[in-house]
Amino acid sequence: MSRLNRSRSFLWLAGTVGVTLLGSLIPLTTNNRFYYYDDTQAGAFGIWFEIGTKLSAGEWPLFSDTAWGAGNYAAEGQWGIWNPLVLLIGWLASTSPNIVVFSTVLKITCLCVLAAGTFLLAGSYKARPEWAAIAGVAVTLTGFTVYIDAASWVTGLMVFSLLPLAWFGLRRMAFAGGNPILALVAAYVLITIGYVHGTLMLAVLFLGLFAEAWLTARSRNVMFRLLLAGMVCGFIALAVYLPGVLTAPVTARTGGIANSGFLTPDLTGLATVWVPGSLPQITGWWGGFAPVPLLYVAWFLPVLAIVDYGRMWAGGKELAAIGVFGLLSLGLTLAPSDLGPLRFPIRLMPYVSLALLLGAAVLLSRYRVAVLSRGRLAVTAAIVISGLYLAWSQYPSIRMAAAFGLLSVAGIGGLYFLLFSPRAAPRLKSPAATAAGVILVSLVVAAGQHAAFKASPLPDYRMPDTPQAYSRQLPGAEGGTFVVGDPTKLGSQIWNETLASNAWYLNSAQVQNLYSPIMFAKYAEDLCITSHGWTCSSAGRKLFETDPATGKVLADLLSLDTVQILRDPAATSDDIFRDGPPAGWHESSRSADAVVWMRDRPLLNTGQVVWASDGTRLSLVSENSQEVVLRVDGLDGGSGKAVLSRLAWPGYSAQGASLAAPLRGYLVELDIPANSVGKSITLRFEPPAWPAVVGSIIIAIVVSLGWSLGELVLLRRRRPDKAWADRAMAEPVKAVSPQ
């Protein structure tokens, strides 16, 4: 490729990223906290902060006994413990002075990566640069990506932003003999983020690429390279998800196939994906209809009516991967609401959007008709009228339908004028003018959407903006701490007294109520604790009930030294919030919304022995999150039992004793054999199949490095078509055939 063409390609890419940056700022003009909603507040930032804190202390975040139901980081998956990018994000988060700014910058960066990857991918399929740029910008403005993933579900955004880059690298690696390093690094980072839907769609992508290879290359070398890359990705996925799969029997994320209709789109809604103001019938936390345009993809999709599909079928075999990826994405998006541990099929809507926009960019570049016939104009009109009607019928607002409908129709009319009218000035038919016109309308549409729909439909808990504001809650709390109640029912002023979910990682208190998408089922059921960490009000009385098997109060078995009880606005007269503390505890503070009880003599024994059978005397030798060493000082009954304040996760092993059935279904219990006096007992936790997990990561990294370095060494001996990717972007279709 000439230097001039290379410079032009870079300018198109830079322009795509620059416009995406501009578009990502639009939500902030109406809502400066737009990128800090729901799970970003309750889950992600706390994880990043804890990762950074542990790394700064020289620890690797693998397991925490003090985090209880949220402490099995390997099984959780989304902690990204194998991901260098997540570890870097964690370190940066732990030093950030403003949480909202940090989250905003990170998410906008992801959107820019998404745009760049989509531009490169479209170019690799020989899309013209203007349409590759249009697709790159448009994919970052789609409804679900903007209002759900970017606003809240940041791990979903991260994996989605990496998939086009992985796709581009895999095509370059397989079909042009390019070095696999780009594809393997992108796939590694994507998989080790731990968001299973991204890994699932990477597997779907491989199916599409195999189909593309079968229909076009029919080369053993191409198939081998794809198989080898797939094997590497398989080993990475095994390391990330195997601990979770083997831990699943004790978690709340098991189940069969069912359909509650929750977060499941239908074909009527999908028929309006080009209508910017469409509010489809999607049942969610918000009710029966989406309050924002969740299924919106792009206003210009009706212009696909001007594609010559006969020519496409005759000469578009290399587009097989786009078709397979799009159809399977659509099928999964329309799947039942529950497929085992997979929930909320609408999560896959971004991938449908990617397939539509990528397909549009390639088809309009390569197979657009030269003359706009009346028939194609009629088809466009039919798509527009039916889409507007279906959007209006789901949300019958004349103002909404008129405003966005007229804007979209004007944009489509203007685009047809540029593409087909002989009266259009030649300078208006240039690639830059086409891209500028389409992208300008897209940005105006986005501005209109954010003027009408200023926030994500997911909750904003209004948590503080700065890390320092998370340090004043529960002052003086000692030992294990439990929060009873739901703070989100009490208004944002409650954050002066308590926190929620993973925000507790920013506080010094050792709180059990952390965020966990998997949860330890028996523990969660016993204390009616949700995945976000808040509980029903009855958990307060449960904590001070006596366990029949041990005769100990449950708070003792959980090593609790501090309990905060929040006011329940719907409470009856029988409310523990109004009670005084039990014997051995005192009330350390009380306000209109919260009361704090603390032990008179703190136990400070989280993770240690909290009960032993009569005559069994044990002393602590050493203890950390993953290991406890005990010495048996006495066994008057011949043999003995002991309970530790640890959740009985799969992966615990005992030497010098045996694991018994967990107390209450969730606390570690040991059977101590006779003749153990004077001997040691070691209880150790290691994620299930840990040697296989570590081995899988090592194999994946070694094969990736060996393959990539080997390609570099052999490059001079067998030079592939090294300019393939650049030519694909720089050599657009010279002309379009007549209809």
MOURNOR-V397679 format. One record per pair of residues at least 6 apart in sequence whose ideal C-beta (glycine too) atoms are under 8 Angstrom apart, sorted by the first residue. I is the first residue (numbers start at 1). J is the second residue. Records with the same first field share a line. If there is no record, write none. Layout:
# MOURNOR-V397679
I = J  J
This chain:
# MOURNOR-V397679
1 = 9  723  726  727  730
5 = 726  730
6 = 726  730
8 = 129  730
9 = 123  129  726  729  730
12 = 119  129  130  132  133  729
13 = 116  119  120
15 = 133  435
16 = 115  116  119  132  133  136  137
17 = 112  115  116  136
19 = 115  133  137  439  443
20 = 111  112  114  115  136  137  140
21 = 108  111  112
22 = 443
23 = 137  140  141  442  443  446
24 = 107  108  111  112  140  150
25 = 108
26 = 443  446  447  450
27 = 34  35  146  151  450
28 = 34  35  104
29 = 447  450
30 = 450  451  454
31 = 450  454  455
32 = 100
33 = 100  460
34 = 104  151  454  455  456
35 = 100  103  104  107  108  150  151
36 = 99  100  103  104  460
37 = 151  152  455  456  458  459  460
38 = 151  152  153  456  458  459  460  461
39 = 152  153  154  458
40 = 103  151  152  154
41 = 460  461  463  501  503
42 = 461  500  501  502  503  515  532
43 = 501  502  515  517
44 = 103  154  155  502
45 = 93  99  102  103  502  503
46 = 501  502  503  504  505  506  514  515
47 = 78  79  90  502  505
48 = 86  89  90  92  93  94
49 = 90  93  94  467  505  506
50 = 61  90  502  505
51 = 61  79  80  86  87  89  90  91  93  94
52 = 90  91  92  93  94  95
53 = 94  505
54 = 60  61
55 = 61  87  90  91  94
56 = 91  94
60 = 81
61 = 73  79  81  90
62 = 73  74  81  626  687
63 = 71  72  73  74  625  626  685  687
64 = 71  73  625
65 = 71  606  607  625  626  646  647  685
66 = 480  510  606  607  625
67 = 512  514
68 = 512  514  520  523  647
69 = 512  514  516  519  520  523  524  529  647
70 = 76  502  514  515  516  533
71 = 514  625  647
72 = 243  247  518  647  649  687
73 = 79  81
74 = 81  243  244  687  693
75 = 243  244  247  251  518  649  687
76 = 194  244  516  517  518
77 = 194  195  196  240  241  243  244
78 = 155  193  194  195  517
79 = 86  194
80 = 86  87  192  193  194
82 = 192  236  239  240  697
83 = 189  192  193  194
84 = 189
85 = 189  193
86 = 192  193
89 = 106
92 = 102
93 = 99  102
96 = 102  467
97 = 466  467
98 = 465  466
99 = 464  465  466  467
100 = 465
103 = 154
106 = 154
107 = 150  154  157
110 = 150  154  157  158  161
111 = 140  145  150  157  161
113 = 161  162  165
114 = 136  139  140  145  160  161  164
115 = 136  137  139  140
116 = 136  165
117 = 161  162  163  164  165  166  167  168
118 = 132  135  136  139  164  354  357  358
119 = 132  133  135  136
120 = 132  164  165  168  725  729
121 = 164  165  167  168  171  358
122 = 131  132  135  136  358  361  362
123 = 129  132  725  728  729  730
124 = 168  171  172  725  728  729
125 = 318  319  322  358  361  362  728
126 = 362  365  366  728  731  732  733
127 = 135  361  362  365  366  732
128 = 361  365  431  732  733
129 = 431  435  729  730  732
130 = 431  432  434  435
131 = 360  361  362  364  365  434  435
132 = 361  365  729
133 = 435  439
134 = 300  361  435  438  439  442
135 = 357  358  360  361
137 = 439  442
138 = 297  298  300  357  439  442
139 = 145  164  350  353  354  357
140 = 146
141 = 298  442  443  445  446
142 = 296  297  298  349  350  353  357
143 = 292  293  294  295  296  297  349
144 = 294  295  346  349  350  353
145 = 157  160  350  353
146 = 446
147 = 292  293  294  453  456  457
148 = 156  294  456  457  458
149 = 156  157  160  350
150 = 157
151 = 455  456  458
152 = 456  458
153 = 347
155 = 193  194  195  198
156 = 195  197  198  347  350
158 = 193  195  198
159 = 190  193  195  197  198  199  201
160 = 198  350  351  354
162 = 186  189  190  193  198
163 = 190  198  201  202  205  351  354
164 = 354  358
165 = 182  186
166 = 183  186  187  190  202  205
167 = 205  321
168 = 182  183  725
169 = 178  180  182  183  184  185  186  187
170 = 183  187  205  206  209  226  229
171 = 209  321
172 = 178  182  183  724  725
173 = 179  180  182  183  225  229
174 = 209  213  217  222  225  226  229
175 = 212  213  216  217  222  724
176 = 720  721  724  725
177 = 221  225  718  720  721
178 = 720  722  724  725
179 = 708  711  712  715
180 = 225  228  229  704  707  708  711
181 = 704  708
183 = 229
184 = 229  232  704  707  708
185 = 704
187 = 202  229  232  233  236
188 = 236  700  704
190 = 198  199  202
191 = 198  199  202  233  236  237  240
192 = 236  239  240
194 = 240  241
196 = 241  341  342
197 = 342  347  348
199 = 237  240  241
200 = 332  342
201 = 325  329  348  351
202 = 233
203 = 233
204 = 324  325  328  329  332  351
205 = 321  325
206 = 226  229  230  233
207 = 324  325  328
208 = 320  321  322  323  324  325  328
209 = 226  321
210 = 223  226
211 = 320  321  324
212 = 317  318  319  320  321  324
213 = 219  222  223  226
214 = 320
215 = 317  318  320
216 = 317  318  320
217 = 223
228 = 703  707
231 = 703
232 = 700  703  704
233 = 700
235 = 696  697  699  700  703
236 = 696  697  700
238 = 692  693  696
239 = 693  694  696  697  700
242 = 688  689  692  693  696
243 = 651  687  688  689  690  693
244 = 518
246 = 650  651  688  689
247 = 518  649  650  651  687  688
248 = 254  341  518
249 = 650
250 = 520  521  522  648  649  650  666
251 = 518  519  520  521
252 = 518  519  520  521  524  531
253 = 341  517  518  519
254 = 340  341
255 = 338  340  341
256 = 338  340
257 = 336  338  339  340
258 = 336  337  338
259 = 336  337  338
260 = 337  338
261 = 283  337
262 = 283  284  337  343  344
263 = 282  283  284  337  343  344  345  346  347
264 = 282  283  334  335  336  337  345  346
265 = 280  282  294  295  333  334  345  346  349
266 = 280  281  334
267 = 334
268 = 280  281  390  394
269 = 278  280  281  282  295  394
270 = 295  330  333  334  352
271 = 386  387  390
272 = 278  280  295  387  390  391  394
273 = 295  296  297  298  301  353  356
274 = 296  297  298  299  300  301  302  383  387  408
275 = 293  296  299  387  388  391  404  405  408
276 = 293  296  299  404  407  408  445  448  449
277 = 293  391  395  397  400  401  403  404  405  449  452
278 = 293  295  296  387  390  391  394  395
279 = 289  290  291  292  293  391  394  395  400
280 = 289  290  294  295  394
281 = 288  289  290  394
282 = 289  290  294  295  346
284 = 290  457
285 = 457  458  459
286 = 457
289 = 394  395
290 = 457
291 = 453  457
292 = 449  453  456  457
293 = 449  453
294 = 346  349  457
295 = 349
296 = 449
297 = 352  353  356  357
298 = 353  356  357  360  442
299 = 407  408  411  412  441  442  445
300 = 360  411  412  415  438  441  442
301 = 356  360
302 = 380  383  384  387  412
303 = 360  364  380  412  415  416
304 = 360  363  364
305 = 376  379  380  383
306 = 364  368  369  372  376  380  416  419
307 = 363  364  367  368  369
308 = 367  368  369  737  739
309 = 367
311 = 367  737
312 = 319  363  366  367
316 = 366  367
319 = 359  362
322 = 355  358  359  362
323 = 359
325 = 351  355
326 = 352  355  356  359
329 = 348  351  352  354  355
330 = 352  355
332 = 345  348
333 = 345  346  348  349  351  352
334 = 345
335 = 345
336 = 345
337 = 343  344  345
339 = 345
365 = 732  733
366 = 733
367 = 736
368 = 419  736
369 = 376  736  737  738  739
370 = 735  736  737  738  739
371 = 420  738  739
372 = 416  419  420
373 = 739
376 = 739
377 = 416
380 = 412  416
384 = 408  409  412
388 = 401  405
391 = 401  405
392 = 398  401
400 = 452
403 = 448
404 = 445  448
407 = 441  444  445  448
408 = 445
410 = 441
411 = 438  441  445
414 = 437  441
415 = 434  437  438
417 = 424
418 = 424  428  429  433  434  437
419 = 429  434
427 = 433
431 = 732
459 = 488
461 = 488  492  500
462 = 492  495
463 = 492  495  499  500  503
464 = 470  495
467 = 506
469 = 495
470 = 499  503  506  507
471 = 506  507  508
472 = 496
473 = 495  496  497  498  499  507  509
474 = 481  497  498  507  509  511  562  564  596
476 = 588  598
477 = 508  509  510  561  562  596  598
478 = 561  562  598  599  602  604
479 = 510  559  560  561  562  599  602  603  604  605  606
480 = 510  512  558  559  560  561  562  603  606  645
481 = 509  510  511  512  560  561  562  563  564
482 = 511  512  513  527  539  543  555  558  560  562  563  564
483 = 498  511  513  533  534  535  563  564  566
484 = 535  537  539  540  543  563  564  565  566  576
485 = 534  535  537  540  565  566  567  568  577
486 = 534  535  536  566  568
487 = 494  495  498  499  500  534  566
488 = 500  534
489 = 568  569  570
490 = 566  567  569  593
493 = 593
494 = 566  593  594
497 = 564  591  593  594
498 = 564  566  594
499 = 506  507  511
500 = 513  532  533  534
501 = 513  514  515  532  533
502 = 514  515
504 = 511  513  514  533
505 = 514
509 = 562
510 = 606
512 = 533  558
513 = 529  533  534  535
514 = 533
515 = 531  532  533
516 = 531  533
517 = 531
519 = 529  531
520 = 647  649  666
522 = 662  664  665  666
523 = 529  647  665  666
524 = 530
526 = 542  664  665  666
527 = 535  539  542  543
528 = 535  536  538  539  542
529 = 535  539
537 = 568  571  575  576  577
540 = 563  565  576  577
541 = 576
542 = 554
543 = 553  554  555  558  560  563
544 = 553  554  555  582
545 = 553  554
546 = 552  553  554
547 = 553  554  557  663  664
549 = 663  664
550 = 557  611  643  663
552 = 610  611
553 = 582
555 = 563
556 = 603  610  611
557 = 610  611  643  645  663  664  667
558 = 610  645
559 = 603  605  606  607  608  610  645
560 = 603
561 = 598  599  602  603  604
562 = 596  597  598  599
563 = 585  596  597  598
564 = 594  595  596  597
565 = 576  577  594  595  596  597
566 = 577  593  594
567 = 577  592  593  594
568 = 575  577
571 = 577
577 = 595
580 = 587
581 = 587  597
584 = 599  600  601
585 = 597  598  599  600
586 = 597  598  600
587 = 595  596  597
588 = 596  597  598
589 = 595  596
590 = 596
603 = 610
605 = 645
606 = 645
607 = 623  625  628  644  645  646
608 = 620  623  628  644  645
609 = 618  620  630  642  643  644
610 = 643  644  645
611 = 642  643
612 = 618  640  641  642  643
613 = 637  640  641  642
614 = 636  637
615 = 634  635  636  637  640
616 = 632  634  635  636  637  640  641  642  672
617 = 632  633  634  635
618 = 630  631  632  633  642  681
619 = 630  631  633
620 = 628  629  630
621 = 629  630  631  680
622 = 628  629
623 = 629
625 = 685
626 = 684  685  686
627 = 682  683  684  685
628 = 644  646  682  683  684
629 = 680  681  682  683
630 = 642  680  681  682  683
631 = 678  679  680  681
632 = 640  656  672  676  677  678  679  680  681
633 = 677  678
634 = 677
635 = 672  674  676  677
638 = 674
639 = 671  672  673  674  676
640 = 672  676
641 = 660  669  670  671  672
642 = 657  669  670  672
643 = 663  667  668  669  670
644 = 667  668  669  670  683
645 = 667
646 = 652  667  668  683
647 = 666  667  668
648 = 659  662  666  667  668  669
649 = 685
650 = 688
651 = 685  686  687  688  690
652 = 659  668  683  684  685
653 = 659  683  684  685  686
654 = 670  681  682  683  684
655 = 680  681  682  684
656 = 672  676  679  680  681  682
657 = 670  671  672  673  676  681  683
658 = 670  671  673
659 = 668  669  670  671
660 = 669  670  671
661 = 669
662 = 668  669
663 = 669
668 = 683
670 = 681  683
672 = 681
687 = 693
